[in-house]
Amino acid sequence: MEVIMVPEEKKMIHLNIIVSGKVQGVGFRFFAQRKAVQYGINGWVRNLDDGSVEIRAIGDKKQLDSFMRDLKRGNPFSAIDQMQVDELDGQGELSSSFKIKY
């Protein structure tokens, strides 16, 4: 049996991201979805009751680094105070797209 090694930069990483600040009511979820699609990231985004936004993102390191860089900048109407990023074990909910959850 042949073992195929995947380069470290191509391994799929599953992140949970909580973005705090002025991120609700300003189109931030749509911005996050557009950026995720741009970088080929799968997952979802949703508003939380405390006024923050939660994102589950699956992609390789290069994709996720670019995505998080853009999230930190936000869209013209948002103001990012804090971004908490946690790597999750396994793939969790696998998705072949990036959705906005309501």
C-alpha positions, 0 to 999 in steps of 0.5 A: 500500500502506497502512503501519500504524504500531503504537504503541511501547507495543503492540510485542511484546518478547521477553525472556529472564529469569534469576531467582536466589535461592530459586526452585526447590522453592517453586512459583516456576514455577507462580507465574510461569505464573499471572502470565504468563497474568494479564497475557496474556504468552506463552512458557515457564519452566523450572528451570536446573541452577544453581538459577535459573529461566529465563523466555522472555516475549513481550508488550508493554511494559506487560504485561512491566513488570507481569509483571517487577514481580510476579516481583521480589516473588516468591511467599510461599515464594521469595526473589529475589536477582537478576533478569537481563533481556535483550531478544532480537532477533526473536520466537524461539520463538513461542507462543500460551500460557505453558508450564512446561518440564520 
